[in-house]
Amino acid sequence: MAQLEKYIRMAEDELTEYSSDARKIEKLRRKFALALNYDQQQKLKAELLEDMPTGFFARLLEDNRQSVALPFWGIAGLGLLFGISLQQPLDFLAPAIAIPAAIQVQRWGWKLEAKRLVLKTFDELEERIKNPDKIK
């Protein structure tokens, strides 16, 4: 799992750059191909597939993490607004709950997106190994 975490962190670093998914996969493919042989790739891919959640909510978070976290940010903002304007200390409870929830939702979505990028990279490497004459 530690080795897989290293490659997931590499994918997270690629997610911070503004580029297409194909460009991110291309950059990761070079790094993975140099560091891993085919058996290691297959082992890590199987481990990653086992670890990936497949439910509706996980897929929604992976694709739209900011949209899912938006209501939590709104609740936090309204709690602050009402707490300050109405001078109600109890209203500060909403931001204390909503802000960590929004951060966790976005963090989980970020991890899922990085894992999916690693999975796509492994698929690309496998395709290139099986069909070396069909290089794009």
ABEGO torsion letter per residue (X at the ends): XAAAAAAAAAAAAAAABBBBAAAAAAAAAAAAAAABBAAAAAAAAAAAAAABBABAAAAAAAABAAAAAAAAAAAAAAAAAAAAAAGBAAAAAAAAAAAAAAAAAAAAAAAAAAAAAAAAAAAAAAAAAABAAABX
